[in-house]
């Protein structure tokens, strides 16, 4: 059941002040720090031996005059949003949401290890956070799913559940939603990595039922109330891949779309073994990914369904490169002394 008593850590409160968007304020002209800007700022904090929470103290804030990468007035204005933050935190946590910074226990370790400084500064979510550490099978694909695509997706997600593999997907129409629904029907656990704010999705009755039952967790790098954008959807791809042990691309269009770009980035970064549906009548994009080095997976290989994990482990032996790592061992820590958990 969602925990309405969740407490945001003092350091993460300051990261929220710097990076979060608060409703209508998005139109005020005050721009929160981008992920890249915050990564640079966090590096400076480590160099100065400062924790984010210290920036609310006048003596520590004086150090901002030494930071030349961003306008001090902008950072000061962001830090002065404490009243609005208190209102938003009350609203979010009363609905069972949790918010974690990169230094908080429970922040997805896989993001920190594989993305390093590219890991999002904040993770917003609802549901059992432990599920985020279980790896599993990412299932991705086109929004337009024909009958053959839908059937393959359902079989793959059902097989994952039978093999006690968490299904990780993006919650979009088409393959994503088919995979998540099939896994939940089969009694499996599901992670939905959303391209919109989790507060918007968690109020839906069917979603809420599974969250309360403990077999669904939603997580996002965007503020809880924000709407879907194509940019967020593209950035979300790497978050899906780096939460998984394996990813299965069921259908894609060659050279365009989020499924294609996410798969190509994984083939380059070697985060996790990438499987692609193979067989008659698959889209040309699938064949193109196979030529680039993805591993073919046919429908016959989904049976018996409770052996999917073993089958993927055996087939992944052809994936010879090590998964990409973050830029440095300290890249996951936004401030000195932060927990790596």
C-alpha atoms as one frame of an Amber mdcrd trajectory, in Angstrom:
protein
   0.000   0.000   0.000   1.320   3.506  -0.782   2.980   5.146   2.209   1.485
   8.587   2.875   3.950   9.115   5.751   7.046   9.173   3.520   9.511  11.884
   4.527  11.744  13.590   1.978  15.340  13.982   3.155  16.689  17.521   3.731
  19.240  17.162   0.927  16.590  15.960  -1.503  14.337  18.882  -0.542  17.064
  21.229  -1.775  17.545  19.217  -4.972  13.792  19.597  -5.502  14.101  23.353
  -5.086  16.810  23.382  -7.727  15.372  20.901 -10.233  11.610  20.383  -9.814
   8.823  22.122 -11.688   5.886  23.249  -9.585   2.679  23.397 -11.593   1.827
  26.771 -13.104   5.224  28.074 -12.085   6.577  26.393 -15.218   5.289  29.418
 -17.119   6.823  32.012 -14.790  10.127  32.259 -16.632  12.117  30.712 -13.762
  13.739  27.603 -15.202  14.781  24.786 -12.852  18.160  23.228 -13.490  18.317
  20.650 -16.232  19.796  17.241 -15.458  23.048  18.286 -17.107  23.180  21.583
 -15.182  22.542  19.813 -11.909  25.222  17.202 -12.655  27.744  20.013 -13.078
  26.479  21.775  -9.950  26.624  18.544  -7.902  30.236  18.074  -8.969  31.011
  21.567  -7.688  29.263  20.818  -4.375  31.507  17.788  -3.901  34.576  19.865
  -4.644  33.468  22.465  -2.094  32.644  19.746   0.476  29.050  21.014   0.670
  25.804  19.119   1.037  22.701  20.484  -0.748  20.897  21.020   2.568  23.606
  23.458   3.633  22.553  25.855   0.875  19.594  27.016   2.956  22.097  28.466
   5.473  23.247  31.974   4.625  26.916  31.313   5.359  26.980  28.316   3.020
  24.935  30.043   0.348  27.632  32.669   0.163  29.755  30.042  -1.592  27.496
  30.409  -4.625  29.437  33.486  -5.645  32.305  31.112  -6.487  30.207  29.048
  -8.897  30.622  30.512 -12.370  28.691  28.046 -14.539  25.218  29.453 -13.759
  23.806  32.826 -12.776  23.768  33.162  -8.990  20.444  35.035  -9.154  18.811
  32.051 -10.830  20.079  29.599  -8.220  19.044  31.945  -5.403  15.556  32.310
  -6.857  15.184  28.539  -7.112  16.337  28.064  -3.528  13.805  30.652  -2.364
  10.853  28.494  -3.444  10.535  26.884  -0.013   6.917  27.901   0.523   5.792
  26.433  -2.768   7.817  23.284  -2.152   6.154  22.715   1.227   2.742  22.949
  -0.432   3.688  20.550  -3.229   5.310  18.034  -0.879   2.201  17.911   1.269
   0.072  17.354  -1.805   2.355  14.687  -3.270   3.099  12.673  -0.134  -0.537
  12.729   0.983  -1.277  10.786  -2.202   1.315   8.149  -1.373   4.111   9.431
  -3.614   7.773   9.169  -2.681  10.672  11.294  -3.916  14.289  10.148  -3.806
  17.518  11.961  -4.615  20.612  10.182  -5.900  22.107  10.019  -2.417  19.024
   8.553  -0.730  18.687   4.888   0.231  16.220   3.337  -2.191  17.193   5.420
  -5.218  17.637   2.882  -8.060  21.185   1.591  -7.749  21.136   0.405 -11.365
  20.690   3.980 -12.561  23.610   5.169 -10.458  25.935   2.378 -11.582  25.086
   2.388 -15.286  24.372   6.073 -15.874  26.661   7.735 -13.354  26.334  11.511
 -13.618  23.667  10.929 -16.258  21.337   9.410 -13.668  18.364  11.714 -13.016
  18.784  13.915  -9.921  15.349  12.879  -8.652  13.165   9.789  -8.843   9.449
  10.306  -8.223   7.316   7.247  -7.683   4.454   5.393  -6.081   4.337   1.749
  -5.029   6.862  -0.706  -3.593  10.328   0.734  -4.141  11.977  -2.669  -3.612
  10.694  -3.813  -7.001  13.020  -1.306  -8.686  16.055  -3.355  -7.630  14.840
  -6.694  -8.999  15.935  -6.251 -12.588  13.794  -8.321 -14.909  12.758  -8.028
 -18.529  12.112  -4.729 -20.251   9.481  -5.018 -22.967   9.262  -2.149 -25.446
   7.715  -1.576 -28.844   5.575   0.513 -31.108   2.345   2.198 -30.116   0.650
   0.673 -33.160   0.550  -3.030 -32.330  -1.005  -5.373 -34.887  -2.474  -8.727
 -33.847   0.801 -10.621 -34.251   2.698  -8.009 -32.227   0.069  -7.968 -29.478
   0.023 -11.780 -29.270   3.821 -12.018 -29.024   3.898  -9.269 -26.384   1.286
 -11.018 -24.245   3.127 -14.338 -24.459   6.450 -12.742 -23.566   5.018 -10.871
 -20.562   3.159 -13.960 -19.346   6.344 -16.014 -19.684   8.263 -13.391 -17.716
   5.730 -13.579 -14.891   5.882 -17.404 -14.911   9.679 -17.161 -14.683   9.416
 -14.702 -11.752  10.852 -11.872 -13.825   9.636  -8.339 -13.251   8.357  -6.680
 -16.426   9.680  -3.145 -16.965   8.029  -0.938 -19.565   7.098   2.620 -20.359
   3.325   2.712 -19.920   2.665   3.996 -23.451  -0.155   2.735 -25.613   0.512
  -0.367 -27.667   3.248  -2.813 -26.694   4.020  -1.165 -23.331   0.496  -1.326
 -21.972  -0.134  -4.791 -23.418   2.996  -6.136 -21.708   2.222  -4.548 -18.352
  -1.386  -5.732 -18.335  -0.444  -9.290 -19.342   2.168  -9.568 -16.590  -0.242
  -8.268 -13.960  -2.954 -10.701 -15.090  -0.438 -13.521 -14.728   0.422 -12.464
 -11.181   3.751 -10.841 -12.036   5.372  -7.645 -10.817   5.591  -4.594 -13.062
   7.628  -1.390 -13.147   6.170   1.433 -15.209   8.791   4.064 -16.117   6.592
   6.959 -17.149   7.223   9.972 -19.374   4.663  12.001 -17.438   4.165  12.746
 -13.758   3.223   9.725 -11.665   0.566  11.736  -9.826  -1.435  11.898 -13.032
  -1.393   8.127 -13.524  -1.654   6.850  -9.952  -5.220   8.111  -9.521  -6.596
   5.775 -12.186  -8.610   3.066 -10.464  -7.026   0.056 -12.196  -3.529   1.424
 -11.623  -4.284   2.220  -7.989  -5.602  -1.284  -7.336  -2.346  -2.879  -8.464
  -0.253  -0.354  -6.531  -2.211  -1.120  -3.363  -1.838  -4.860  -4.049   1.931
  -4.358  -4.161   2.674  -5.689  -7.643   3.014  -2.388  -9.535   5.383   0.518
  -9.035   5.455   3.673 -11.131   8.622   5.745 -11.342   9.520   8.861 -13.294
  12.267  11.446 -13.592   9.748  14.242 -14.238   7.793  16.186 -11.638   4.584
  14.459 -10.490   2.074  16.763 -12.169   3.711  17.216 -15.563   2.062  16.027
 -18.757   3.567  13.722 -21.367   6.079  15.233 -23.771   7.978  13.586 -26.604
  11.240  14.833 -25.125  10.515  13.148 -21.781   9.555   9.954 -23.602  12.884
   9.869 -25.427  14.843  10.556 -22.225  12.835   7.848 -20.445  14.187   5.099
 -22.750  17.547   4.822 -21.014  15.816   4.624 -17.638  13.901   1.546 -18.799
  17.003  -0.179 -20.154  19.142   0.480 -17.114  16.578  -0.949 -14.671  16.532
  -4.341 -16.446  18.604  -7.460 -16.851  17.425  -7.847 -20.463  15.263  -5.884
 -22.898  12.968  -7.282 -25.583  12.040  -4.997 -28.480   8.875  -6.454 -29.966
   8.422  -4.053 -32.866  10.103  -0.931 -34.157  10.354   1.301 -37.199  13.813
   1.620 -38.686  15.433   4.965 -38.060  12.616   6.653 -36.151  10.667   6.596
 -32.919  11.501   6.011 -29.284  11.790   2.234 -29.520  14.374   2.501 -32.281
  16.434   5.243 -30.608  16.413   3.442 -27.250  17.508   0.164 -28.818  20.286
   1.779 -30.844  21.574   3.588 -27.754  21.644   0.311 -25.827  23.539  -1.406
 -28.631  26.084   1.408 -28.425  26.323   1.680 -24.627  25.923  -2.086 -24.007
  23.809  -1.578 -20.891  21.957  -4.889 -21.134  21.500  -7.678 -23.707  18.937
  -6.611 -26.297  16.582  -9.230 -27.731  14.409  -8.527 -30.764  11.360 -10.448
 -31.972  12.289 -12.484 -35.019  10.178 -14.508 -37.403   7.784 -14.065 -40.314
   6.131 -10.681 -40.837   8.200  -8.732 -38.319   8.749  -5.034 -39.121  11.857
  -4.101 -41.130  13.099  -2.219 -38.083  13.422  -5.497 -36.188  15.620  -6.957
 -38.897  17.726  -3.791 -38.899  18.361  -4.124 -35.146  19.371  -7.750 -35.609
  21.910  -6.670 -38.225  23.278  -4.178 -35.689  23.930  -6.948 -33.162  20.701
  -7.562 -31.245  19.803 -11.159 -30.337  16.921 -12.827 -32.169  14.030 -14.229
 -30.108  11.308 -16.262 -31.805   7.849 -17.080 -30.513   8.810 -20.735 -30.172
  11.477 -19.735 -27.668   8.817 -18.384 -25.310   7.777 -21.964 -24.493   7.753
 -23.450 -21.954   6.912 -20.107 -20.415   8.494 -20.804 -17.027  11.912 -21.255
 -18.654  12.165 -17.798 -20.163  14.739 -16.581 -17.645  16.999 -19.580 -18.322
  16.566 -19.178 -22.071  17.550 -15.514 -21.960  20.547 -16.256 -19.751  21.764
 -18.898 -22.200  21.187 -16.734 -25.272  22.808 -13.677 -23.658  26.118 -15.522
 -23.750  26.550 -14.015 -27.213  26.443 -10.531 -25.664  30.147 -10.230 -25.048
  30.687  -6.614 -24.048  30.488  -5.327 -20.490  27.547  -2.998 -19.753  28.525
   0.670 -19.818  29.368   2.228 -16.474  29.042   5.741 -15.122  31.780   8.295
 -15.582  33.353   7.725 -12.191  32.939   5.801  -8.978  31.668   8.959  -7.301
  29.252   9.945 -10.058  26.271   8.617  -8.121  26.936  10.778  -5.078  25.566
  14.332  -5.385  27.280  15.436  -2.161  29.989  14.288   0.236  29.084  11.516
   2.650  25.859  10.567   0.891  24.718   6.994   1.162  25.403   4.848  -1.868
  22.388   2.725  -1.036
